[in-house]
Amino acid sequence: MSDVIAAISTARGSAAVSIVRLSGDGVKEIASRIFFKKGFEFELAEANRLYLGEVKAGMVKDRAFCVYYRAPKSYTGEDVVEFQLHGGRVVTEAVLETALSLGARPAMPGEFTRRAYLNGKMSLSEAEGVEALIAADSEAEAAAAYRALDGELDKKIRETGELLVQATAGLDVMLDYPEEMIEDTRPSVVEKLEAVKNTLSALIGTERERKMLSEGISVVIVGLVNAGKSSLMNALCGAERAIVTEFAGTTRDVLRETLEINGVKVTLSDTAGIREGAEGAEKIGIERAEKAVNGADLALFVMDGSEPESGEERELYEKIRLRPHIRIRNKGDIDGYPREADVTVSALTGENMDVLRALVAEKTGIKAMTSPPLVRQRQLHAVTKALDCVRTALRDMETATPDCVSADVKEALEALYSLIGEDAAESVVDEIFSKFCVGK
Amino acid sequence: MMKRYDAVVIGAGHAGVEAAAALAKLNKKTLLTTLSAEAVAFMACNPNIGGTAKGHLVKEIDALGGVMGEIADKAAIQVRMLNRAGGEAVHSLRAQVDKNLYHRLMKQRMESAENLDVMEADVNELIFDGDRVAGVRTAVGDVIYADAAVICTGVYMDSRIITGGYERATGPAGFMRSVGLSENLKRYGLDIRRFKTGTPMRVLSKTIDYEEMELQPGEEGLPRFGMLTENAVRNDCACYLTYTNAETHRIILSNLDRAPLYNGNISGIGPRYCPSIETKVVRFKDKERHQIFVEPEGTDTCEMYIQGLSTSLPFDVQEQMLHSVKGLTRAKITRYGYAIEYDCLNPKCLNAALGIKGFKGLYSAGQINGSSGYEEAAAQGLVAGINAARYLDGKEPLILTRDSSYIGVLIDDLVTKGTEEPYRMMTSRAEYRLRLRQDNADIRLTELGYEIGLADEKRYAKYLKKKAEVAALKDTFSSLRFGKKDLSNAGIETGDTLKTSFTVTELIKMGVGIDIIKNMIPELASYMPEALTCAATDIKYSGYLSKEDRRVAEESRLNDYAIPADIDYGAVEGLRIEAREKLGEIRPMTLGQAGRISGVNSADVTVLLIYLRKKRQS
């Protein structure tokens, strides 16, 4: 019996096709809730056959291939499902995230290979060079994890871990020293667990952050006709492939695109109405723009730097002024008219687009989320699991015996400490002896 | 004078007797040496066996076919079950033991065992043939030839006892110490360290005012340590509880300059979990009082053990502080408390079979391995004895995993993590605490003990019976139903639900205790009480246990993967430098153990796995 592990098994970013691989007992069940095809049932899936269908992962939908390998005839020797997806990170990560939310666990570096070995699946020739790959992979991951942890998240995890150590010690000291512990530590344990719950929830649970992680941040572009909204949109999407195309226009390609800025999904929409040339269009346009801005996390207010400021532009700006926004003076490549702006860019030449991206990241508060996907997934998975365990512990505090409650608290602690490489058990023992006067 | 044995066990303390008994039972001609025949299985400190985590160890020793449980049951004069409020997983049996009786019974058990000789000898040198053990030499120059040796020197190697400004180069309780062996081990490059522990004073019973203390009686109807123990415990001795007070603390604090622990006279590393009273008072200044348990040393003596006042303060200070305690104001001390320093091995010198790395046939167990406690010592002695016997038979060593037993956790912690203080077993060290219970120790280990050849037919038959009963009970519980009305008649509230009947399994999961269920189903009286506890607890914990199961399954694939002893980590490409160093130092026996070394990560383990597979294929 082995649990399901999941990972993106292709190199990040560059490839046209990326693969999400799942291995372990129960992959079919998880896969059946991600991959759909008319008249197709996972239970009856033929092994080694390429199925073309659709993946649905959160808000993301895309055409994809899916292959099922039946144990033991697979890379790992276990049941394996592979999704072959359009390259780029958005779909790939959404599929991975969904698999994790359905019970898979993020694979450790080299874990697929390890399973292949344990199950006797790899021949000598196949093994050549694999060590180096794993080592390199793990170095890169370790470096990435280190970077990711060298900040706010790391601090939070350490602080929360510390509280969990104290909570576990509070429970365990009663179990290891029942005769000497006269005071009831439970009230303080509950207090600590509540604090942990709040911190962890804040870390993953607030509406805003959950949205950022699962649906992405919504950013709208507003501006007058010919301000260069569509070229700005194309420039922002740039090398990033546009993946999800919901409404295709006739003259312009896209009204909404999902892209990624600093590792966070961003749904970028153009406020379509304003460009319509019909009578009274500007008025309707302004109303629509206002509406769109109200529903978004951030507005990009685009001004045409080649033209002088107009009354309509001012009127439009008034409407969005109080919402989070960035003022962009576009067409910076032309000697034009000054504006009060946060950044001057040229969508045409790409000038200052990186500055704009950084501004978007800053304004949406996604600065801290710049770690690569697998590392971030593992962190998210660990934090989610920890929160889950803490909730269970709090729920059972009154009804279950302390040995059981402690099991949940420790699981939470181990999940967090696995991220920072601390020894959970030893920390608890240290805490017991430093805080409580026990021992005869 | 020349003697020849299959194996020699150096030291007849709690580790030594288990090692010797196991070797002899496994048909090895064994010599058990001791500095004094009066010191065989001597309980140098507290007069009890068991307690939290330690009770589990005793049950496990017994389940494998060891001797501690059997003798502890015979010598027990009072028993209690600790931790009832903590949950079944941590229920811990503890017995007050008659020290002299324990020593006499164990000595007799050794003397009467087949294949086993007991002899006073001061062993101070190991003899090797290459890297193989060939025997030992005693201080008088006698040679004892043996192909395997188990070193169980406890706190006796180069030991020194200290009370205030007084010190003596001696073992505990005036027994002679071992001189020379420590030097000899150092000569072979072994890492010898200095640890410290201590013991409180003993006082005369007739000088104690018991009516001023709280009585701590024993409990009736408790299970025993030994699966094969038939009789009930005597429970005819009481313990008492009293407390230190502000005056006691004042006396201690005003004499700290005379305390060897604080004036620099003791440099050995002492255990945090067994602090001296001076340490407790200094470290926890806010605590107004500390508990003191007054416990009988036995039934043939009038000495009482003052649990909680472990100290190395000078004699006059010991008297002053003792007399400040309620109930002890006129108490007369028979033996003063002392600290003891001793030489021991860095347990990182050992492999998971308790073999000393770099040698063949050489094992060590007990306090020499950096542990503390009778039970911890006995557990290691048993494993070292088994593995010495298996070595002589050319068999693979027995390695107990962390999910199998507290013994496995104990040994894995010692040899994989090492320890910087005398190591005490604690339930919080066991990540699989909910499965490692007293009530299922035999279910977990007796099959193994039988395979090894230690658990005999009688024990095995009893284990099979219990196992079958547990299975039958679980079966019955899942099908036997009670209606809502019957339940409310029995005083069980089922709450607001549309369900009209409940299976016993459901009731247990809802928190209904086994005692209530026993009353509802009279037939259950014919089952073994421990089978009932085991079945009910398995059901109650099933959610947690299945979580543990998954983790165990995951880990067992690596725990089952052996690493050859002669592996050259320098030849393994792709290992990080830190991992290479740590692996080279610990030399783990399995991939699972490798992964638990701090500084070795998951990728390193995979790299190692690939290397091993390649090696196997080529």
Chai-1 contact restraints between the chains, C-beta under 6 A:
chainA,res_idxA,chainB,res_idxB,connection_type,confidence,min_distance_angstrom,max_distance_angstrom,comment,restraint_id
A,M1,B,A553,contact,1.0,0.0,6.0,A-B,restraint_1
A,M108,B,S602,contact,1.0,0.0,6.0,A-B,restraint_2
A,P109,B,A603,contact,1.0,0.0,6.0,A-B,restraint_3
A,G110,B,A603,contact,1.0,0.0,6.0,A-B,restraint_4
A,G110,B,T606,contact,1.0,0.0,6.0,A-B,restraint_5
A,T113,B,T606,contact,1.0,0.0,6.0,A-B,restraint_6
A,R114,B,T606,contact,1.0,0.0,6.0,A-B,restraint_7
A,R114,B,L609,contact,1.0,0.0,6.0,A-B,restraint_8
A,Y117,B,L609,contact,1.0,0.0,6.0,A-B,restraint_9
A,Y117,B,I610,contact,1.0,0.0,6.0,A-B,restraint_10
A,Y117,B,R613,contact,1.0,0.0,6.0,A-B,restraint_11
A,L118,B,R557,contact,1.0,0.0,6.0,A-B,restraint_12
A,L124,B,Q617,contact,1.0,0.0,6.0,A-B,restraint_13
A,A127,B,I610,contact,1.0,0.0,6.0,A-B,restraint_14
A,A127,B,K614,contact,1.0,0.0,6.0,A-B,restraint_15
A,V130,B,I610,contact,1.0,0.0,6.0,A-B,restraint_16
A,E131,B,E573,contact,1.0,0.0,6.0,A-B,restraint_17
A,E131,B,G574,contact,1.0,0.0,6.0,A-B,restraint_18
A,E131,B,V607,contact,1.0,0.0,6.0,A-B,restraint_19
A,E131,B,I610,contact,1.0,0.0,6.0,A-B,restraint_20
A,A132,B,G574,contact,1.0,0.0,6.0,A-B,restraint_21
A,I134,B,A603,contact,1.0,0.0,6.0,A-B,restraint_22
A,I134,B,T606,contact,1.0,0.0,6.0,A-B,restraint_23
A,I134,B,V607,contact,1.0,0.0,6.0,A-B,restraint_24
A,A135,B,G574,contact,1.0,0.0,6.0,A-B,restraint_25
A,S138,B,A603,contact,1.0,0.0,6.0,A-B,restraint_26
A,D172,B,S428,contact,1.0,0.0,6.0,A-B,restraint_27
A,L175,B,G86,contact,1.0,0.0,6.0,A-B,restraint_28
A,L175,B,V90,contact,1.0,0.0,6.0,A-B,restraint_29
A,L175,B,T427,contact,1.0,0.0,6.0,A-B,restraint_30
A,D176,B,T52,contact,1.0,0.0,6.0,A-B,restraint_31
A,D176,B,M426,contact,1.0,0.0,6.0,A-B,restraint_32
A,D176,B,T427,contact,1.0,0.0,6.0,A-B,restraint_33
A,D176,B,S428,contact,1.0,0.0,6.0,A-B,restraint_34
A,P178,B,L82,contact,1.0,0.0,6.0,A-B,restraint_35
A,P178,B,N83,contact,1.0,0.0,6.0,A-B,restraint_36
A,T401,B,G87,contact,1.0,0.0,6.0,A-B,restraint_37
A,P402,B,G86,contact,1.0,0.0,6.0,A-B,restraint_38
A,D403,B,G86,contact,1.0,0.0,6.0,A-B,restraint_39
A,D403,B,G87,contact,1.0,0.0,6.0,A-B,restraint_40
A,D403,B,A89,contact,1.0,0.0,6.0,A-B,restraint_41
A,D403,B,V90,contact,1.0,0.0,6.0,A-B,restraint_42
A,C404,B,Y544,contact,1.0,0.0,6.0,A-B,restraint_43
A,A407,B,L434,contact,1.0,0.0,6.0,A-B,restraint_44
A,A407,B,Y544,contact,1.0,0.0,6.0,A-B,restraint_45
A,A425,B,R429,contact,1.0,0.0,6.0,A-B,restraint_46
A,V428,B,S428,contact,1.0,0.0,6.0,A-B,restraint_47
A,F433,B,R272,contact,1.0,0.0,6.0,A-B,restraint_48
A,C437,B,K280,contact,1.0,0.0,6.0,A-B,restraint_49
A,C437,B,F284,contact,1.0,0.0,6.0,A-B,restraint_50
A,C437,B,K287,contact,1.0,0.0,6.0,A-B,restraint_51
A,G439,B,Y273,contact,1.0,0.0,6.0,A-B,restraint_52
A,G439,B,C274,contact,1.0,0.0,6.0,A-B,restraint_53
A,G439,B,P275,contact,1.0,0.0,6.0,A-B,restraint_54
A,K440,B,Q307,contact,1.0,0.0,6.0,A-B,restraint_55
A,K440,B,G308,contact,1.0,0.0,6.0,A-B,restraint_56
